Amino acid sequence: MSETIFDLLRLNSRLLTAGDRLVASVGLTSARWQVLGTMIAAERPQPVAWIARDMSGNRQNVQRIVNDLERDGLVEFRPNPHHRRAQLVVLTEEGKKAYDQAMQLQAPWVNSLSEGLPPEDVAATRRIAATLRLRLEEGDVVDA
């Protein structure tokens, strides 16, 4: 399993680099793309802390990315009726457009990347990755 984890870490690095190259033409990075995707998946405006939680990310890092997205007009902050200080992050039309453009680039890329992989292997990989992530999130694994 240790070798598998090292392979996953190397894969993550390669995916981030490839993602950065893929979406650079629409003014995004992998990190910005991930934040926008998390916001779209949530289907409603959320504060930064919730976006970070949904991404299993660090709130401060997500805040920095959201601030950059806001500066570039891809998101905006709105008052949160449930919390004075935790503003809601809302996608702008420009943000939706950038995300849609990124996804149009992503579809042929991911199809090419997965060419020849048996669907049952892809499904098994996803189940294993999800199980490991959940174990880490739930604290079922003792920290060394």
Rosetta constraint file for C-alpha pairs under 8 A:
AtomPair CA 1 CA 5 HARMONIC 6.20 0.50
AtomPair CA 2 CA 6 HARMONIC 6.31 0.50
AtomPair CA 3 CA 7 HARMONIC 6.11 0.50
AtomPair CA 4 CA 8 HARMONIC 6.14 0.50
AtomPair CA 5 CA 9 HARMONIC 6.20 0.50
AtomPair CA 6 CA 10 HARMONIC 6.25 0.50
AtomPair CA 7 CA 11 HARMONIC 6.02 0.50
AtomPair CA 8 CA 12 HARMONIC 6.02 0.50
AtomPair CA 9 CA 13 HARMONIC 6.36 0.50
AtomPair CA 10 CA 14 HARMONIC 6.31 0.50
AtomPair CA 11 CA 15 HARMONIC 6.00 0.50
AtomPair CA 12 CA 16 HARMONIC 6.15 0.50
AtomPair CA 13 CA 17 HARMONIC 6.30 0.50
AtomPair CA 14 CA 18 HARMONIC 6.02 0.50
AtomPair CA 15 CA 19 HARMONIC 5.81 0.50
AtomPair CA 16 CA 20 HARMONIC 6.04 0.50
AtomPair CA 16 CA 30 HARMONIC 5.79 0.50
AtomPair CA 17 CA 21 HARMONIC 6.43 0.50
AtomPair CA 17 CA 30 HARMONIC 7.80 0.50
AtomPair CA 18 CA 22 HARMONIC 6.04 0.50
AtomPair CA 19 CA 23 HARMONIC 6.20 0.50
AtomPair CA 19 CA 29 HARMONIC 6.99 0.50
AtomPair CA 19 CA 30 HARMONIC 5.19 0.50
AtomPair CA 20 CA 24 HARMONIC 5.83 0.50
AtomPair CA 20 CA 28 HARMONIC 7.25 0.50
AtomPair CA 20 CA 29 HARMONIC 4.66 0.50
AtomPair CA 20 CA 30 HARMONIC 5.00 0.50
AtomPair CA 21 CA 25 HARMONIC 7.98 0.50
AtomPair CA 21 CA 29 HARMONIC 7.82 0.50
AtomPair CA 22 CA 102 HARMONIC 7.75 0.50
AtomPair CA 22 CA 105 HARMONIC 6.96 0.50
AtomPair CA 22 CA 106 HARMONIC 7.44 0.50
AtomPair CA 23 CA 27 HARMONIC 6.76 0.50
AtomPair CA 23 CA 28 HARMONIC 5.43 0.50
AtomPair CA 23 CA 29 HARMONIC 6.20 0.50
AtomPair CA 23 CA 30 HARMONIC 7.34 0.50
AtomPair CA 23 CA 33 HARMONIC 7.94 0.50
AtomPair CA 23 CA 102 HARMONIC 5.62 0.50
AtomPair CA 23 CA 105 HARMONIC 7.38 0.50
AtomPair CA 24 CA 28 HARMONIC 5.27 0.50
AtomPair CA 24 CA 29 HARMONIC 6.16 0.50
AtomPair CA 26 CA 98 HARMONIC 6.02 0.50
AtomPair CA 26 CA 101 HARMONIC 6.91 0.50
AtomPair CA 26 CA 102 HARMONIC 6.86 0.50
AtomPair CA 27 CA 98 HARMONIC 7.62 0.50
AtomPair CA 28 CA 32 HARMONIC 5.74 0.50
AtomPair CA 28 CA 33 HARMONIC 6.13 0.50
AtomPair CA 28 CA 98 HARMONIC 7.68 0.50
AtomPair CA 29 CA 33 HARMONIC 6.02 0.50
AtomPair CA 30 CA 34 HARMONIC 6.05 0.50
AtomPair CA 31 CA 35 HARMONIC 6.33 0.50
AtomPair CA 31 CA 65 HARMONIC 7.34 0.50
AtomPair CA 32 CA 36 HARMONIC 6.24 0.50
AtomPair CA 32 CA 65 HARMONIC 6.33 0.50
AtomPair CA 32 CA 66 HARMONIC 7.79 0.50
AtomPair CA 32 CA 69 HARMONIC 7.24 0.50
AtomPair CA 33 CA 37 HARMONIC 6.06 0.50
AtomPair CA 33 CA 99 HARMONIC 6.70 0.50
AtomPair CA 33 CA 102 HARMONIC 7.58 0.50
AtomPair CA 34 CA 38 HARMONIC 6.05 0.50
AtomPair CA 34 CA 55 HARMONIC 8.00 0.50
AtomPair CA 35 CA 39 HARMONIC 6.22 0.50
AtomPair CA 35 CA 51 HARMONIC 7.35 0.50
AtomPair CA 35 CA 55 HARMONIC 7.71 0.50
AtomPair CA 35 CA 62 HARMONIC 7.52 0.50
AtomPair CA 35 CA 65 HARMONIC 7.77 0.50
AtomPair CA 35 CA 66 HARMONIC 7.62 0.50
AtomPair CA 36 CA 40 HARMONIC 6.24 0.50
AtomPair CA 36 CA 91 HARMONIC 7.67 0.50
AtomPair CA 36 CA 95 HARMONIC 7.44 0.50
AtomPair CA 36 CA 99 HARMONIC 6.59 0.50
AtomPair CA 37 CA 41 HARMONIC 6.09 0.50
AtomPair CA 37 CA 99 HARMONIC 7.22 0.50
AtomPair CA 38 CA 42 HARMONIC 6.24 0.50
AtomPair CA 38 CA 51 HARMONIC 6.66 0.50
AtomPair CA 38 CA 54 HARMONIC 6.98 0.50
AtomPair CA 38 CA 55 HARMONIC 6.77 0.50
AtomPair CA 39 CA 43 HARMONIC 6.76 0.50
AtomPair CA 39 CA 44 HARMONIC 7.34 0.50
AtomPair CA 39 CA 45 HARMONIC 7.12 0.50
AtomPair CA 39 CA 46 HARMONIC 7.60 0.50
AtomPair CA 39 CA 51 HARMONIC 6.81 0.50
AtomPair CA 39 CA 91 HARMONIC 7.58 0.50
AtomPair CA 40 CA 44 HARMONIC 7.57 0.50
AtomPair CA 42 CA 46 HARMONIC 7.86 0.50
AtomPair CA 44 CA 90 HARMONIC 7.99 0.50
AtomPair CA 45 CA 88 HARMONIC 5.61 0.50
AtomPair CA 45 CA 89 HARMONIC 5.53 0.50
AtomPair CA 45 CA 90 HARMONIC 5.24 0.50
AtomPair CA 45 CA 91 HARMONIC 7.88 0.50
AtomPair CA 46 CA 50 HARMONIC 6.08 0.50
AtomPair CA 46 CA 51 HARMONIC 6.55 0.50
AtomPair CA 46 CA 87 HARMONIC 7.90 0.50
AtomPair CA 46 CA 88 HARMONIC 4.91 0.50
AtomPair CA 46 CA 89 HARMONIC 5.64 0.50
AtomPair CA 46 CA 90 HARMONIC 7.54 0.50
AtomPair CA 47 CA 51 HARMONIC 6.56 0.50
AtomPair CA 47 CA 80 HARMONIC 7.96 0.50
AtomPair CA 47 CA 86 HARMONIC 5.72 0.50
AtomPair CA 47 CA 87 HARMONIC 5.58 0.50
AtomPair CA 47 CA 88 HARMONIC 4.44 0.50
AtomPair CA 47 CA 89 HARMONIC 5.74 0.50
AtomPair CA 48 CA 52 HARMONIC 6.12 0.50
AtomPair CA 48 CA 59 HARMONIC 6.77 0.50
AtomPair CA 48 CA 62 HARMONIC 6.79 0.50
AtomPair CA 48 CA 63 HARMONIC 6.10 0.50
AtomPair CA 48 CA 66 HARMONIC 7.63 0.50
AtomPair CA 48 CA 86 HARMONIC 7.51 0.50
AtomPair CA 48 CA 87 HARMONIC 7.79 0.50
AtomPair CA 48 CA 88 HARMONIC 7.30 0.50
AtomPair CA 48 CA 89 HARMONIC 6.82 0.50
AtomPair CA 49 CA 53 HARMONIC 6.17 0.50
AtomPair CA 49 CA 59 HARMONIC 5.53 0.50
AtomPair CA 50 CA 54 HARMONIC 6.15 0.50
AtomPair CA 51 CA 55 HARMONIC 6.23 0.50
AtomPair CA 51 CA 62 HARMONIC 7.61 0.50
AtomPair CA 52 CA 56 HARMONIC 5.95 0.50
AtomPair CA 52 CA 57 HARMONIC 4.78 0.50
AtomPair CA 52 CA 58 HARMONIC 5.94 0.50
AtomPair CA 52 CA 59 HARMONIC 5.19 0.50
AtomPair CA 52 CA 62 HARMONIC 5.89 0.50
AtomPair CA 53 CA 57 HARMONIC 6.09 0.50
AtomPair CA 53 CA 58 HARMONIC 7.79 0.50
AtomPair CA 53 CA 59 HARMONIC 7.66 0.50
AtomPair CA 57 CA 61 HARMONIC 7.47 0.50
AtomPair CA 57 CA 62 HARMONIC 7.01 0.50
AtomPair CA 58 CA 62 HARMONIC 6.27 0.50
AtomPair CA 59 CA 63 HARMONIC 5.97 0.50
AtomPair CA 60 CA 64 HARMONIC 6.30 0.50
AtomPair CA 61 CA 65 HARMONIC 6.42 0.50
AtomPair CA 62 CA 66 HARMONIC 6.03 0.50
AtomPair CA 63 CA 67 HARMONIC 6.03 0.50
AtomPair CA 64 CA 68 HARMONIC 6.36 0.50
AtomPair CA 65 CA 69 HARMONIC 6.21 0.50
AtomPair CA 66 CA 70 HARMONIC 6.03 0.50
AtomPair CA 66 CA 75 HARMONIC 7.39 0.50
AtomPair CA 66 CA 89 HARMONIC 7.98 0.50
AtomPair CA 67 CA 71 HARMONIC 6.13 0.50
AtomPair CA 68 CA 72 HARMONIC 6.30 0.50
AtomPair CA 69 CA 73 HARMONIC 6.25 0.50
AtomPair CA 69 CA 74 HARMONIC 5.16 0.50
AtomPair CA 69 CA 75 HARMONIC 5.73 0.50
AtomPair CA 70 CA 74 HARMONIC 5.68 0.50
AtomPair CA 70 CA 75 HARMONIC 4.75 0.50
AtomPair CA 70 CA 76 HARMONIC 5.40 0.50
AtomPair CA 70 CA 77 HARMONIC 7.68 0.50
AtomPair CA 73 CA 92 HARMONIC 7.03 0.50
AtomPair CA 73 CA 94 HARMONIC 6.76 0.50
AtomPair CA 73 CA 95 HARMONIC 7.18 0.50
AtomPair CA 74 CA 91 HARMONIC 6.18 0.50
AtomPair CA 74 CA 92 HARMONIC 5.37 0.50
AtomPair CA 74 CA 93 HARMONIC 7.39 0.50
AtomPair CA 74 CA 94 HARMONIC 5.33 0.50
AtomPair CA 74 CA 95 HARMONIC 3.84 0.50
AtomPair CA 74 CA 96 HARMONIC 7.58 0.50
AtomPair CA 74 CA 98 HARMONIC 7.82 0.50
AtomPair CA 75 CA 89 HARMONIC 6.49 0.50
AtomPair CA 75 CA 90 HARMONIC 5.37 0.50
AtomPair CA 75 CA 91 HARMONIC 4.38 0.50
AtomPair CA 75 CA 92 HARMONIC 5.07 0.50
AtomPair CA 75 CA 95 HARMONIC 6.09 0.50
AtomPair CA 76 CA 89 HARMONIC 5.81 0.50
AtomPair CA 76 CA 90 HARMONIC 5.26 0.50
AtomPair CA 76 CA 91 HARMONIC 6.47 0.50
AtomPair CA 76 CA 92 HARMONIC 6.62 0.50
AtomPair CA 77 CA 87 HARMONIC 5.98 0.50
AtomPair CA 77 CA 88 HARMONIC 5.60 0.50
AtomPair CA 77 CA 89 HARMONIC 4.85 0.50
AtomPair CA 77 CA 90 HARMONIC 6.16 0.50
AtomPair CA 78 CA 87 HARMONIC 5.67 0.50
AtomPair CA 78 CA 88 HARMONIC 5.17 0.50
AtomPair CA 78 CA 89 HARMONIC 6.50 0.50
AtomPair CA 78 CA 90 HARMONIC 7.08 0.50
AtomPair CA 79 CA 84 HARMONIC 7.11 0.50
AtomPair CA 79 CA 86 HARMONIC 7.93 0.50
AtomPair CA 79 CA 87 HARMONIC 5.10 0.50
AtomPair CA 79 CA 88 HARMONIC 6.12 0.50
AtomPair CA 80 CA 84 HARMONIC 6.19 0.50
AtomPair CA 80 CA 85 HARMONIC 7.78 0.50
AtomPair CA 80 CA 86 HARMONIC 6.50 0.50
AtomPair CA 80 CA 87 HARMONIC 5.01 0.50
AtomPair CA 80 CA 88 HARMONIC 5.46 0.50
AtomPair CA 83 CA 87 HARMONIC 7.35 0.50
AtomPair CA 91 CA 95 HARMONIC 5.51 0.50
AtomPair CA 91 CA 96 HARMONIC 6.41 0.50
AtomPair CA 92 CA 96 HARMONIC 6.33 0.50
AtomPair CA 93 CA 97 HARMONIC 6.12 0.50
AtomPair CA 94 CA 98 HARMONIC 6.19 0.50
AtomPair CA 95 CA 99 HARMONIC 6.19 0.50
AtomPair CA 96 CA 100 HARMONIC 6.08 0.50
AtomPair CA 97 CA 101 HARMONIC 6.14 0.50
AtomPair CA 98 CA 102 HARMONIC 6.18 0.50
AtomPair CA 99 CA 103 HARMONIC 6.23 0.50
AtomPair CA 100 CA 104 HARMONIC 6.24 0.50
AtomPair CA 101 CA 105 HARMONIC 6.44 0.50
AtomPair CA 102 CA 106 HARMONIC 6.08 0.50
AtomPair CA 103 CA 107 HARMONIC 6.20 0.50
AtomPair CA 104 CA 108 HARMONIC 7.68 0.50
AtomPair CA 105 CA 109 HARMONIC 6.69 0.50
AtomPair CA 106 CA 110 HARMONIC 5.94 0.50
AtomPair CA 107 CA 111 HARMONIC 6.16 0.50
AtomPair CA 108 CA 112 HARMONIC 6.09 0.50
AtomPair CA 109 CA 113 HARMONIC 6.13 0.50
AtomPair CA 110 CA 114 HARMONIC 6.02 0.50
AtomPair CA 111 CA 115 HARMONIC 6.03 0.50
AtomPair CA 117 CA 121 HARMONIC 6.91 0.50
AtomPair CA 117 CA 122 HARMONIC 6.94 0.50
AtomPair CA 118 CA 122 HARMONIC 6.54 0.50
AtomPair CA 119 CA 123 HARMONIC 6.15 0.50
AtomPair CA 120 CA 124 HARMONIC 6.09 0.50
AtomPair CA 121 CA 125 HARMONIC 6.08 0.50
AtomPair CA 122 CA 126 HARMONIC 6.23 0.50
AtomPair CA 123 CA 127 HARMONIC 6.24 0.50
AtomPair CA 124 CA 128 HARMONIC 6.21 0.50
AtomPair CA 125 CA 129 HARMONIC 6.10 0.50
AtomPair CA 126 CA 130 HARMONIC 6.00 0.50
AtomPair CA 127 CA 131 HARMONIC 6.10 0.50
AtomPair CA 128 CA 132 HARMONIC 6.21 0.50
AtomPair CA 129 CA 133 HARMONIC 6.12 0.50
AtomPair CA 130 CA 134 HARMONIC 6.09 0.50
AtomPair CA 131 CA 135 HARMONIC 6.18 0.50
AtomPair CA 132 CA 136 HARMONIC 6.28 0.50
AtomPair CA 133 CA 137 HARMONIC 6.09 0.50
AtomPair CA 134 CA 138 HARMONIC 5.89 0.50
AtomPair CA 135 CA 139 HARMONIC 6.04 0.50
AtomPair CA 135 CA 140 HARMONIC 5.13 0.50
AtomPair CA 135 CA 141 HARMONIC 6.34 0.50
AtomPair CA 136 CA 140 HARMONIC 6.37 0.50
AtomPair CA 136 CA 141 HARMONIC 6.14 0.50
